[in-house]
Amino acid sequence: MTGYLTQRGEADGNLYQLVIPNREVRNIMTDRVMSLFKENVGKDGEMVNSFCNALLAGDTDKVEELKYEMN
């Protein structure tokens, strides 16, 4: 689901504020992430913790890796 982010405002060094400008796409993405969490929390809480930590750290490579493991 890449390609749906839009930059908002000015960049602050290497930091950008990104938004999903389409409500329908945002809802689909939110629903997908939530369903992945619901399916996998009971199976492997450690993986979910790793996913959340990667999100907080901005480690996009790790997020992508764990996303595919959750599928």
PQR file of N, CA, C, O and H, with PARSE charges and radii, in Angstrom:
ATOM      1  N   MET A   1       0.828  -1.193   0.000 -0.4000 1.5000
ATOM      2  CA  MET A   1       0.000   0.000   0.000 -0.0000 2.0000
ATOM      3  C   MET A   1       0.873   1.258   0.000  0.5500 1.7000
ATOM      4  O   MET A   1       0.576   2.235   0.688 -0.5500 1.4000
ATOM      5  N   THR A   2       1.915   1.217  -0.757 -0.4000 1.5000
ATOM      6  CA  THR A   2       2.763   2.394  -0.847 -0.0000 2.0000
ATOM      7  C   THR A   2       2.210   3.332  -1.897  0.5500 1.7000
ATOM      8  O   THR A   2       1.379   2.944  -2.719 -0.5500 1.4000
ATOM      9  H   THR A   2       2.156   0.423  -1.316  0.4000 1.0000
ATOM     10  N   GLY A   3       2.675   4.566  -1.864 -0.4000 1.5000
ATOM     11  CA  GLY A   3       2.256   5.539  -2.860 -0.0000 2.0000
ATOM     12  C   GLY A   3       1.094   6.398  -2.432  0.5500 1.7000
ATOM     13  O   GLY A   3       0.629   7.229  -3.212 -0.5500 1.4000
ATOM     14  H   GLY A   3       3.350   4.881  -1.197  0.4000 1.0000
ATOM     15  N   TYR A   4       0.605   6.226  -1.211 -0.4000 1.5000
ATOM     16  CA  TYR A   4      -0.549   6.991  -0.762 -0.0000 2.0000
ATOM     17  C   TYR A   4      -0.185   8.091   0.218  0.5500 1.7000
ATOM     18  O   TYR A   4      -1.074   8.770   0.731 -0.5500 1.4000
ATOM     19  H   TYR A   4       0.982   5.551  -0.578  0.4000 1.0000
ATOM     20  N   LEU A   5       1.100   8.284   0.491 -0.4000 1.5000
ATOM     21  CA  LEU A   5       1.506   9.322   1.428 -0.0000 2.0000
ATOM     22  C   LEU A   5       1.787  10.614   0.691  0.5500 1.7000
ATOM     23  O   LEU A   5       2.320  10.613  -0.419 -0.5500 1.4000
ATOM     24  H   LEU A   5       1.822   7.732   0.074  0.4000 1.0000
ATOM     25  N   THR A   6       1.419  11.723   1.328 -0.4000 1.5000
ATOM     26  CA  THR A   6       1.653  13.048   0.786 -0.0000 2.0000
ATOM     27  C   THR A   6       2.372  13.872   1.842  0.5500 1.7000
ATOM     28  O   THR A   6       2.018  13.819   3.020 -0.5500 1.4000
ATOM     29  H   THR A   6       0.987  11.724   2.229  0.4000 1.0000
ATOM     30  N   GLN A   7       3.379  14.632   1.429 -0.4000 1.5000
ATOM     31  CA  GLN A   7       4.090  15.491   2.360 -0.0000 2.0000
ATOM     32  C   GLN A   7       3.212  16.678   2.709  0.5500 1.7000
ATOM     33  O   GLN A   7       2.573  17.273   1.841 -0.5500 1.4000
ATOM     34  H   GLN A   7       3.666  14.675   0.472  0.4000 1.0000
ATOM     35  N   ARG A   8       3.188  17.015   3.990 -0.4000 1.5000
ATOM     36  CA  ARG A   8       2.437  18.184   4.441 -0.0000 2.0000
ATOM     37  C   ARG A   8       3.428  19.162   5.067  0.5500 1.7000
ATOM     38  O   ARG A   8       4.238  18.770   5.906 -0.5500 1.4000
ATOM     39  H   ARG A   8       3.706  16.532   4.696  0.4000 1.0000
ATOM     40  N   GLY A   9       3.370  20.400   4.674 -0.4000 1.5000
ATOM     41  CA  GLY A   9       4.244  21.421   5.240 -0.0000 2.0000
ATOM     42  C   GLY A   9       5.665  21.304   4.713  0.5500 1.7000
ATOM     43  O   GLY A   9       5.935  20.616   3.729 -0.5500 1.4000
ATOM     44  H   GLY A   9       2.711  20.719   3.992  0.4000 1.0000
ATOM     45  N   GLU A  10       6.559  21.995   5.398 -0.4000 1.5000
ATOM     46  CA  GLU A  10       7.958  22.034   5.007 -0.0000 2.0000
ATOM     47  C   GLU A  10       8.748  20.961   5.745  0.5500 1.7000
ATOM     48  O   GLU A  10       8.418  20.593   6.873 -0.5500 1.4000
ATOM     49  H   GLU A  10       6.339  22.554   6.198  0.4000 1.0000
ATOM     50  N   ALA A  11       9.785  20.472   5.100 -0.4000 1.5000
ATOM     51  CA  ALA A  11      10.676  19.499   5.730 -0.0000 2.0000
ATOM     52  C   ALA A  11      11.466  20.191   6.828  0.5500 1.7000
ATOM     53  O   ALA A  11      11.831  21.360   6.704 -0.5500 1.4000
ATOM     54  H   ALA A  11      10.054  20.771   4.184  0.4000 1.0000
ATOM     55  N   ASP A  12      11.728  19.454   7.909 -0.4000 1.5000
ATOM     56  CA  ASP A  12      12.553  19.943   9.008 -0.0000 2.0000
ATOM     57  C   ASP A  12      13.816  19.095   9.014  0.5500 1.7000
ATOM     58  O   ASP A  12      13.899  18.089   9.718 -0.5500 1.4000
ATOM     59  H   ASP A  12      11.432  18.504   8.009  0.4000 1.0000
ATOM     60  N   GLY A  13      14.798  19.512   8.221 -0.4000 1.5000
ATOM     61  CA  GLY A  13      15.996  18.695   8.060 -0.0000 2.0000
ATOM     62  C   GLY A  13      15.626  17.438   7.291  0.5500 1.7000
ATOM     63  O   GLY A  13      15.171  17.508   6.149 -0.5500 1.4000
ATOM     64  H   GLY A  13      14.730  20.329   7.649  0.4000 1.0000
ATOM     65  N   ASN A  14      15.825  16.290   7.924 -0.4000 1.5000
ATOM     66  CA  ASN A  14      15.466  15.009   7.300 -0.0000 2.0000
ATOM     67  C   ASN A  14      14.104  14.503   7.750  0.5500 1.7000
ATOM     68  O   ASN A  14      13.738  13.370   7.440 -0.5500 1.4000
ATOM     69  H   ASN A  14      16.195  16.233   8.851  0.4000 1.0000
ATOM     70  N   LEU A  15      13.348  15.318   8.471 -0.4000 1.5000
ATOM     71  CA  LEU A  15      12.033  14.914   8.961 -0.0000 2.0000
ATOM     72  C   LEU A  15      10.933  15.523   8.104  0.5500 1.7000
ATOM     73  O   LEU A  15      10.962  16.711   7.783 -0.5500 1.4000
ATOM     74  H   LEU A  15      13.646  16.239   8.723  0.4000 1.0000
ATOM     75  N   TYR A  16       9.975  14.701   7.744 -0.4000 1.5000
ATOM     76  CA  TYR A  16       8.852  15.131   6.932 -0.0000 2.0000
ATOM     77  C   TYR A  16       7.559  14.756   7.636  0.5500 1.7000
ATOM     78  O   TYR A  16       7.462  13.690   8.244 -0.5500 1.4000
ATOM     79  H   TYR A  16       9.952  13.736   8.004  0.4000 1.0000
ATOM     80  N   GLN A  17       6.579  15.622   7.552 -0.4000 1.5000
ATOM     81  CA  GLN A  17       5.259  15.276   8.049 -0.0000 2.0000
ATOM     82  C   GLN A  17       4.492  14.681   6.883  0.5500 1.7000
ATOM     83  O   GLN A  17       4.284  15.336   5.861 -0.5500 1.4000
ATOM     84  H   GLN A  17       6.658  16.487   7.058  0.4000 1.0000
ATOM     85  N   LEU A  18       4.070  13.423   7.046 -0.4000 1.5000
ATOM     86  CA  LEU A  18       3.361  12.725   5.980 -0.0000 2.0000
ATOM     87  C   LEU A  18       1.923  12.453   6.393  0.5500 1.7000
ATOM     88  O   LEU A  18       1.633  12.210   7.564 -0.5500 1.4000
ATOM     89  H   LEU A  18       4.238  12.891   7.876  0.4000 1.0000
ATOM     90  N   VAL A  19       1.036  12.498   5.421 -0.4000 1.5000
ATOM     91  CA  VAL A  19      -0.375  12.214   5.668 -0.0000 2.0000
ATOM     92  C   VAL A  19      -0.901  11.293   4.577  0.5500 1.7000
ATOM     93  O   VAL A  19      -0.355  11.225   3.475 -0.5500 1.4000
ATOM     94  H   VAL A  19       1.272  12.696   4.470  0.4000 1.0000
ATOM     95  N   ILE A  20      -1.954  10.601   4.905 -0.4000 1.5000
ATOM     96  CA  ILE A  20      -2.703   9.835   3.910 -0.0000 2.0000
ATOM     97  C   ILE A  20      -3.909  10.716   3.570  0.5500 1.7000
ATOM     98  O   ILE A  20      -4.844  10.812   4.365 -0.5500 1.4000
ATOM     99  H   ILE A  20      -2.397  10.656   5.799  0.4000 1.0000
ATOM    100  N   PRO A  21      -3.897  11.349   2.413 -0.5600 1.5000
ATOM    101  CA  PRO A  21      -4.901  12.369   2.116  0.2800 2.0000
ATOM    102  C   PRO A  21      -6.292  11.822   1.807  0.5500 1.7000
ATOM    103  O   PRO A  21      -7.260  12.581   1.801 -0.5500 1.4000
ATOM    104  N   ASN A  22      -6.407  10.558   1.559 -0.4000 1.5000
ATOM    105  CA  ASN A  22      -7.681   9.967   1.184 -0.0000 2.0000
ATOM    106  C   ASN A  22      -8.238   9.173   2.363  0.5500 1.7000
ATOM    107  O   ASN A  22      -7.612   8.217   2.822 -0.5500 1.4000
ATOM    108  H   ASN A  22      -5.620   9.941   1.564  0.4000 1.0000
ATOM    109  N   ARG A  23      -9.408   9.565   2.850 -0.4000 1.5000
ATOM    110  CA  ARG A  23     -10.005   8.927   4.025 -0.0000 2.0000
ATOM    111  C   ARG A  23     -10.260   7.438   3.798  0.5500 1.7000
ATOM    112  O   ARG A  23     -10.044   6.624   4.695 -0.5500 1.4000
ATOM    113  H   ARG A  23      -9.916  10.341   2.477  0.4000 1.0000
ATOM    114  N   GLU A  24     -10.715   7.090   2.612 -0.4000 1.5000
ATOM    115  CA  GLU A  24     -11.000   5.682   2.313 -0.0000 2.0000
ATOM    116  C   GLU A  24      -9.720   4.845   2.385  0.5500 1.7000
ATOM    117  O   GLU A  24      -9.719   3.763   2.972 -0.5500 1.4000
ATOM    118  H   GLU A  24     -10.891   7.752   1.884  0.4000 1.0000
ATOM    119  N   VAL A  25      -8.642   5.339   1.795 -0.4000 1.5000
ATOM    120  CA  VAL A  25      -7.364   4.621   1.837 -0.0000 2.0000
ATOM    121  C   VAL A  25      -6.864   4.542   3.280  0.5500 1.7000
ATOM    122  O   VAL A  25      -6.385   3.493   3.712 -0.5500 1.4000
ATOM    123  H   VAL A  25      -8.643   6.218   1.318  0.4000 1.0000
ATOM    124  N   ARG A  26      -6.974   5.641   4.023 -0.4000 1.5000
ATOM    125  CA  ARG A  26      -6.554   5.644   5.435 -0.0000 2.0000
ATOM    126  C   ARG A  26      -7.330   4.586   6.217  0.5500 1.7000
ATOM    127  O   ARG A  26      -6.743   3.853   7.013 -0.5500 1.4000
ATOM    128  H   ARG A  26      -7.363   6.492   3.671  0.4000 1.0000
ATOM    129  N   ASN A  27      -8.623   4.502   6.003 -0.4000 1.5000
ATOM    130  CA  ASN A  27      -9.439   3.509   6.715 -0.0000 2.0000
ATOM    131  C   ASN A  27      -9.045   2.088   6.331  0.5500 1.7000
ATOM    132  O   ASN A  27      -8.993   1.208   7.190 -0.5500 1.4000
ATOM    133  H   ASN A  27      -9.100   5.097   5.357  0.4000 1.0000
ATOM    134  N   ILE A  28      -8.769   1.855   5.063 -0.4000 1.5000
ATOM    135  CA  ILE A  28      -8.348   0.522   4.612 -0.0000 2.0000
ATOM    136  C   ILE A  28      -7.024   0.153   5.267  0.5500 1.7000
ATOM    137  O   ILE A  28      -6.861  -0.968   5.750 -0.5500 1.4000
ATOM    138  H   ILE A  28      -8.810   2.569   4.364  0.4000 1.0000
ATOM    139  N   MET A  29      -6.076   1.089   5.285 -0.4000 1.5000
ATOM    140  CA  MET A  29      -4.769   0.815   5.880 -0.0000 2.0000
ATOM    141  C   MET A  29      -4.897   0.572   7.380  0.5500 1.7000
ATOM    142  O   MET A  29      -4.271  -0.344   7.913 -0.5500 1.4000
ATOM    143  H   MET A  29      -6.208   2.000   4.893  0.4000 1.0000
ATOM    144  N   THR A  30      -5.700   1.380   8.061 -0.4000 1.5000
ATOM    145  CA  THR A  30      -5.907   1.198   9.503 -0.0000 2.0000
ATOM    146  C   THR A  30      -6.551  -0.152   9.775  0.5500 1.7000
ATOM    147  O   THR A  30      -6.117  -0.868  10.678 -0.5500 1.4000
ATOM    148  H   THR A  30      -6.209   2.123   7.627  0.4000 1.0000
ATOM    149  N   ASP A  31      -7.569  -0.508   9.018 -0.4000 1.5000
ATOM    150  CA  ASP A  31      -8.232  -1.803   9.197 -0.0000 2.0000
ATOM    151  C   ASP A  31      -7.261  -2.958   8.979  0.5500 1.7000
ATOM    152  O   ASP A  31      -7.293  -3.945   9.713 -0.5500 1.4000
ATOM    153  H   ASP A  31      -7.920   0.074   8.285  0.4000 1.0000
ATOM    154  N   ARG A  32      -6.401  -2.836   7.976 -0.4000 1.5000
ATOM    155  CA  ARG A  32      -5.435  -3.899   7.670 -0.0000 2.0000
ATOM    156  C   ARG A  32      -4.424  -4.072   8.803  0.5500 1.7000
ATOM    157  O   ARG A  32      -4.140  -5.195   9.220 -0.5500 1.4000
ATOM    158  H   ARG A  32      -6.376  -2.034   7.380  0.4000 1.0000
ATOM    159  N   VAL A  33      -3.891  -2.970   9.293 -0.4000 1.5000
ATOM    160  CA  VAL A  33      -2.924  -3.041  10.400 -0.0000 2.0000
ATOM    161  C   VAL A  33      -3.590  -3.632  11.636  0.5500 1.7000
ATOM    162  O   VAL A  33      -3.011  -4.487  12.306 -0.5500 1.4000
ATOM    163  H   VAL A  33      -4.122  -2.058   8.954  0.4000 1.0000
ATOM    164  N   MET A  34      -4.799  -3.182  11.940 -0.4000 1.5000
ATOM    165  CA  MET A  34      -5.498  -3.700  13.120 -0.0000 2.0000
ATOM    166  C   MET A  34      -5.803  -5.193  12.984  0.5500 1.7000
ATOM    167  O   MET A  34      -5.698  -5.935  13.960 -0.5500 1.4000
ATOM    168  H   MET A  34      -5.269  -2.487  11.395  0.4000 1.0000
ATOM    169  N   SER A  35      -6.176  -5.633  11.797 -0.4000 1.5000
ATOM    170  CA  SER A  35      -6.460  -7.061  11.628 -0.0000 2.0000
ATOM    171  C   SER A  35      -5.186  -7.880  11.768  0.5500 1.7000
ATOM    172  O   SER A  35      -5.222  -8.977  12.327 -0.5500 1.4000
ATOM    173  H   SER A  35      -6.261  -5.030  11.004  0.4000 1.0000
ATOM    174  N   LEU A  36      -4.050  -7.370  11.271 -0.4000 1.5000
ATOM    175  CA  LEU A  36      -2.777  -8.063  11.467 -0.0000 2.0000
ATOM    176  C   LEU A  36      -2.454  -8.186  12.951  0.5500 1.7000
ATOM    177  O   LEU A  36      -2.010  -9.239  13.408 -0.5500 1.4000
ATOM    178  H   LEU A  36      -4.021  -6.479  10.818  0.4000 1.0000
ATOM    179  N   PHE A  37      -2.674  -7.124  13.693 -0.4000 1.5000
ATOM    180  CA  PHE A  37      -2.408  -7.171  15.127 -0.0000 2.0000
ATOM    181  C   PHE A  37      -3.314  -8.189  15.814  0.5500 1.7000
ATOM    182  O   PHE A  37      -2.843  -9.009  16.603 -0.5500 1.4000
ATOM    183  H   PHE A  37      -3.034  -6.269  13.321  0.4000 1.0000
ATOM    184  N   LYS A  38      -4.598  -8.139  15.520 -0.4000 1.5000
ATOM    185  CA  LYS A  38      -5.542  -9.056  16.169 -0.0000 2.0000
ATOM    186  C   LYS A  38      -5.213 -10.513  15.871  0.5500 1.7000
ATOM    187  O   LYS A  38      -5.328 -11.370  16.747 -0.5500 1.4000
ATOM    188  H   LYS A  38      -4.981  -7.473  14.880  0.4000 1.0000
ATOM    189  N   GLU A  39      -4.806 -10.792  14.642 -0.4000 1.5000
ATOM    190  CA  GLU A  39      -4.462 -12.158  14.246 -0.0000 2.0000
ATOM    191  C   GLU A  39      -3.186 -12.642  14.913  0.5500 1.7000
ATOM    192  O   GLU A  39      -3.055 -13.829  15.209 -0.5500 1.4000
ATOM    193  H   GLU A  39      -4.713 -10.095  13.931  0.4000 1.0000
ATOM    194  N   ASN A  40      -2.246 -11.741  15.153 -0.4000 1.5000
ATOM    195  CA  ASN A  40      -0.914 -12.156  15.558 -0.0000 2.0000
ATOM    196  C   ASN A  40      -0.577 -11.932  17.021  0.5500 1.7000
ATOM    197  O   ASN A  40       0.389 -12.516  17.513 -0.5500 1.4000
ATOM    198  H   ASN A  40      -2.352 -10.776  14.912  0.4000 1.0000
ATOM    199  N   VAL A  41      -1.325 -11.122  17.727 -0.4000 1.5000
ATOM    200  CA  VAL A  41      -1.020 -10.882  19.137 -0.0000 2.0000
ATOM    201  C   VAL A  41      -1.079 -12.183  19.921  0.5500 1.7000
ATOM    202  O   VAL A  41      -0.187 -12.470  20.719 -0.5500 1.4000
ATOM    203  H   VAL A  41      -2.110 -10.648  17.327  0.4000 1.0000
ATOM    204  N   GLY A  42      -2.114 -12.962  19.702 -0.4000 1.5000
ATOM    205  CA  GLY A  42      -2.251 -14.227  20.417 -0.0000 2.0000
ATOM    206  C   GLY A  42      -1.214 -15.255  20.003  0.5500 1.7000
ATOM    207  O   GLY A  42      -0.808 -16.092  20.809 -0.5500 1.4000
ATOM    208  H   GLY A  42      -2.839 -12.728  19.054  0.4000 1.0000
ATOM    209  N   LYS A  43      -0.791 -15.194  18.764 -0.4000 1.5000
ATOM    210  CA  LYS A  43       0.179 -16.158  18.243 -0.0000 2.0000
ATOM    211  C   LYS A  43       1.593 -15.854  18.709  0.5500 1.7000
ATOM    212  O   LYS A  43       2.317 -16.748  19.148 -0.5500 1.4000
ATOM    213  H   LYS A  43      -1.121 -14.513  18.110  0.4000 1.0000
ATOM    214  N   ASP A  44       1.985 -14.585  18.610 -0.4000 1.5000
ATOM    215  CA  ASP A  44       3.373 -14.234  18.844 -0.0000 2.0000
ATOM    216  C   ASP A  44       3.473 -12.800  19.341  0.5500 1.7000
ATOM    217  O   ASP A  44       3.695 -11.876  18.558 -0.5500 1.4000
ATOM    218  H   ASP A  44       1.397 -13.859  18.253  0.4000 1.0000
ATOM    219  N   GLY A  45       3.309 -12.624  20.637 -0.4000 1.5000
ATOM    220  CA  GLY A  45       3.373 -11.292  21.234 -0.0000 2.0000
ATOM    221  C   GLY A  45       4.730 -10.640  21.040  0.5500 1.7000
ATOM    222  O   GLY A  45       4.818  -9.417  20.937 -0.5500 1.4000
ATOM    223  H   GLY A  45       3.129 -13.375  21.272  0.4000 1.0000
ATOM    224  N   GLU A  46       5.780 -11.432  20.988 -0.4000 1.5000
ATOM    225  CA  GLU A  46       7.123 -10.891  20.785 -0.0000 2.0000
ATOM    226  C   GLU A  46       7.241 -10.218  19.414  0.5500 1.7000
ATOM    227  O   GLU A  46       7.869  -9.167  19.282 -0.5500 1.4000
ATOM    228  H   GLU A  46       5.708 -12.426  21.071  0.4000 1.0000
ATOM    229  N   MET A  47       6.632 -10.832  18.398 -0.4000 1.5000
ATOM    230  CA  MET A  47       6.671 -10.241  17.060 -0.0000 2.0000
ATOM    231  C   MET A  47       5.941  -8.904  17.051  0.5500 1.7000
ATOM    232  O   MET A  47       6.404  -7.946  16.433 -0.5500 1.4000
ATOM    233  H   MET A  47       6.122 -11.686  18.505  0.4000 1.0000
ATOM    234  N   VAL A  48       4.816  -8.838  17.725 -0.4000 1.5000
ATOM    235  CA  VAL A  48       4.052  -7.595  17.774 -0.0000 2.0000
ATOM    236  C   VAL A  48       4.858  -6.518  18.498  0.5500 1.7000
ATOM    237  O   VAL A  48       4.876  -5.364  18.071 -0.5500 1.4000
ATOM    238  H   VAL A  48       4.440  -9.617  18.227  0.4000 1.0000
ATOM    239  N   ASN A  49       5.522  -6.891  19.592 -0.4000 1.5000
ATOM    240  CA  ASN A  49       6.371  -5.929  20.295 -0.0000 2.0000
ATOM    241  C   ASN A  49       7.487  -5.429  19.385  0.5500 1.7000
ATOM    242  O   ASN A  49       7.797  -4.238  19.371 -0.5500 1.4000
ATOM    243  H   ASN A  49       5.507  -7.829  19.939  0.4000 1.0000
ATOM    244  N   SER A  50       8.083  -6.331  18.633 -0.4000 1.5000
ATOM    245  CA  SER A  50       9.147  -5.946  17.701 -0.0000 2.0000
ATOM    246  C   SER A  50       8.609  -4.993  16.641  0.5500 1.7000
ATOM    247  O   SER A  50       9.268  -4.015  16.287 -0.5500 1.4000
ATOM    248  H   SER A  50       7.831  -7.299  18.644  0.4000 1.0000
ATOM    249  N   PHE A  51       7.416  -5.279  16.138 -0.4000 1.5000
ATOM    250  CA  PHE A  51       6.784  -4.428  15.128 -0.0000 2.0000
ATOM    251  C   PHE A  51       6.545  -3.024  15.687  0.5500 1.7000
ATOM    252  O   PHE A  51       6.864  -2.031  15.033 -0.5500 1.4000
ATOM    253  H   PHE A  51       6.881  -6.073  16.425  0.4000 1.0000
ATOM    254  N   CYS A  52       5.989  -2.945  16.887 -0.4000 1.5000
ATOM    255  CA  CYS A  52       5.716  -1.642  17.509 -0.0000 2.0000
ATOM    256  C   CYS A  52       7.007  -0.878  17.767  0.5500 1.7000
ATOM    257  O   CYS A  52       7.074   0.328  17.531 -0.5500 1.4000
ATOM    258  H   CYS A  52       5.731  -3.752  17.418  0.4000 1.0000
ATOM    259  N   ASN A  53       8.026  -1.570  18.248 -0.4000 1.5000
ATOM    260  CA  ASN A  53       9.312  -0.921  18.499 -0.0000 2.0000
ATOM    261  C   ASN A  53       9.926  -0.406  17.201  0.5500 1.7000
ATOM    262  O   ASN A  53      10.517   0.673  17.179 -0.5500 1.4000
ATOM    263  H   ASN A  53       7.971  -2.550  18.440  0.4000 1.0000
ATOM    264  N   ALA A  54       9.791  -1.169  16.128 -0.4000 1.5000
ATOM    265  CA  ALA A  54      10.311  -0.735  14.826 -0.0000 2.0000
ATOM    266  C   ALA A  54       9.563   0.506  14.344  0.5500 1.7000
ATOM    267  O   ALA A  54      10.172   1.425  13.798 -0.5500 1.4000
ATOM    268  H   ALA A  54       9.311  -2.046  16.146  0.4000 1.0000
ATOM    269  N   LEU A  55       8.251   0.535  14.543 -0.4000 1.5000
ATOM    270  CA  LEU A  55       7.479   1.722  14.166 -0.0000 2.0000
ATOM    271  C   LEU A  55       7.951   2.942  14.940  0.5500 1.7000
ATOM    272  O   LEU A  55       8.183   4.005  14.363 -0.5500 1.4000
ATOM    273  H   LEU A  55       7.756  -0.212  14.987  0.4000 1.0000
ATOM    274  N   LEU A  56       8.090   2.783  16.243 -0.4000 1.5000
ATOM    275  CA  LEU A  56       8.510   3.909  17.081 -0.0000 2.0000
ATOM    276  C   LEU A  56       9.920   4.394  16.728  0.5500 1.7000
ATOM    277  O   LEU A  56      10.217   5.586  16.808 -0.5500 1.4000
ATOM    278  H   LEU A  56       7.901   1.920  16.712  0.4000 1.0000
ATOM    279  N   ALA A  57      10.772   3.462  16.343 -0.4000 1.5000
ATOM    280  CA  ALA A  57      12.149   3.815  16.001 -0.0000 2.0000
ATOM    281  C   ALA A  57      12.284   4.333  14.569  0.5500 1.7000
ATOM    282  O   ALA A  57      13.339   4.834  14.179 -0.5500 1.4000
ATOM    283  H   ALA A  57      10.532   2.494  16.279  0.4000 1.0000
ATOM    284  N   GLY A  58      11.215   4.209  13.796 -0.4000 1.5000
ATOM    285  CA  GLY A  58      11.280   4.638  12.402 -0.0000 2.0000
ATOM    286  C   GLY A  58      12.085   3.685  11.533  0.5500 1.7000
ATOM    287  O   GLY A  58      12.606   4.075  10.488 -0.5500 1.4000
ATOM    288  H   GLY A  58      10.358   3.802  14.113  0.4000 1.0000
ATOM    289  N   ASP A  59      12.185   2.432  11.968 -0.4000 1.5000
ATOM    290  CA  ASP A  59      12.958   1.413  11.239 -0.0000 2.0000
ATOM    291  C   ASP A  59      12.058   0.777  10.182  0.5500 1.7000
ATOM    292  O   ASP A  59      11.483  -0.289  10.403 -0.5500 1.4000
ATOM    293  H   ASP A  59      11.762   2.115  12.817  0.4000 1.0000
ATOM    294  N   THR A  60      11.943   1.441   9.034 -0.4000 1.5000
ATOM    295  CA  THR A  60      11.006   0.995   8.003 -0.0000 2.0000
ATOM    296  C   THR A  60      11.363  -0.372   7.432  0.5500 1.7000
ATOM    297  O   THR A  60      10.478  -1.143   7.061 -0.5500 1.4000
ATOM    298  H   THR A  60      12.410   2.307   8.854  0.4000 1.0000
ATOM    299  N   ASP A  61      12.666  -0.676   7.359 -0.4000 1.5000
ATOM    300  CA  ASP A  61      13.062  -1.999   6.851 -0.0000 2.0000
ATOM    301  C   ASP A  61      12.542  -3.101   7.762  0.5500 1.7000
ATOM    302  O   ASP A  61      12.050  -4.124   7.287 -0.5500 1.4000
ATOM    303  H   ASP A  61      13.385  -0.050   7.661  0.4000 1.0000
ATOM    304  N   LYS A  62      12.651  -2.894   9.070 -0.4000 1.5000
ATOM    305  CA  LYS A  62      12.180  -3.889  10.035 -0.0000 2.0000
ATOM    306  C   LYS A  62      10.657  -3.992   9.998  0.5500 1.7000
ATOM    307  O   LYS A  62      10.109  -5.089  10.100 -0.5500 1.4000
ATOM    308  H   LYS A  62      13.051  -2.062   9.456  0.4000 1.0000
ATOM    309  N   VAL A  63       9.976  -2.866   9.856 -0.4000 1.5000
ATOM    310  CA  VAL A  63       8.506  -2.869   9.758 -0.0000 2.0000
ATOM    311  C   VAL A  63       8.071  -3.716   8.569  0.5500 1.7000
ATOM    312  O   VAL A  63       7.181  -4.558   8.693 -0.5500 1.4000
ATOM    313  H   VAL A  63      10.421  -1.974   9.773  0.4000 1.0000
ATOM    314  N   GLU A  64       8.698  -3.493   7.419 -0.4000 1.5000
ATOM    315  CA  GLU A  64       8.359  -4.267   6.222 -0.0000 2.0000
ATOM    316  C   GLU A  64       8.643  -5.755   6.428  0.5500 1.7000
ATOM    317  O   GLU A  64       7.830  -6.602   6.058 -0.5500 1.4000
ATOM    318  H   GLU A  64       9.421  -2.810   7.318  0.4000 1.0000
ATOM    319  N   GLU A  65       9.790  -6.066   7.015 -0.4000 1.5000
ATOM    320  CA  GLU A  65      10.151  -7.470   7.263 -0.0000 2.0000
ATOM    321  C   GLU A  65       9.115  -8.153   8.156  0.5500 1.7000
ATOM    322  O   GLU A  65       8.656  -9.255   7.853 -0.5500 1.4000
ATOM    323  H   GLU A  65      10.449  -5.378   7.316  0.4000 1.0000
ATOM    324  N   LEU A  66       8.752  -7.497   9.252 -0.4000 1.5000
ATOM    325  CA  LEU A  66       7.790  -8.086  10.187 -0.0000 2.0000
ATOM    326  C   LEU A  66       6.391  -8.131   9.604  0.5500 1.7000
ATOM    327  O   LEU A  66       5.618  -9.042   9.902 -0.5500 1.4000
ATOM    328  H   LEU A  66       9.125  -6.603   9.499  0.4000 1.0000
ATOM    329  N   LYS A  67       6.061  -7.151   8.773 -0.4000 1.5000
ATOM    330  CA  LYS A  67       4.736  -7.140   8.138 -0.0000 2.0000
ATOM    331  C   LYS A  67       4.549  -8.412   7.306  0.5500 1.7000
ATOM    332  O   LYS A  67       3.486  -9.032   7.339 -0.5500 1.4000
ATOM    333  H   LYS A  67       6.688  -6.410   8.530  0.4000 1.0000
ATOM    334  N   TYR A  68       5.588  -8.792   6.563 -0.4000 1.5000
ATOM    335  CA  TYR A  68       5.483  -9.987   5.734 -0.0000 2.0000
ATOM    336  C   TYR A  68       5.460 -11.245   6.580  0.5500 1.7000
ATOM    337  O   TYR A  68       4.825 -12.227   6.193 -0.5500 1.4000
ATOM    338  H   TYR A  68       6.452  -8.289   6.536  0.4000 1.0000
ATOM    339  N   GLU A  69       6.133 -11.247   7.722 -0.4000 1.5000
ATOM    340  CA  GLU A  69       6.080 -12.400   8.616 -0.0000 2.0000
ATOM    341  C   GLU A  69       4.694 -12.571   9.230  0.5500 1.7000
ATOM    342  O   GLU A  69       4.281 -13.686   9.545 -0.5500 1.4000
ATOM    343  H   GLU A  69       6.649 -10.450   8.036  0.4000 1.0000
ATOM    344  N   MET A  70       3.977 -11.454   9.399 -0.4000 1.5000
ATOM    345  CA  MET A  70       2.638 -11.504   9.989 -0.0000 2.0000
ATOM    346  C   MET A  70       1.602 -12.045   9.006  0.5500 1.7000
ATOM    347  O   MET A  70       0.584 -12.599   9.421 -0.5500 1.4000
ATOM    348  H   MET A  70       4.313 -10.547   9.143  0.4000 1.0000
ATOM    349  N   ASN A  71       1.850 -11.891   7.731 -0.4000 1.5000
ATOM    350  CA  ASN A  71       0.873 -12.346   6.720 -0.0000 2.0000
ATOM    351  C   ASN A  71       0.803 -13.842   6.648  0.5500 1.7000
ATOM    352  O   ASN A  71       0.036 -14.386   5.854 -0.5500 1.4000
ATOM    353  H   ASN A  71       2.676 -11.441   7.394  0.4000 1.0000
TER
END
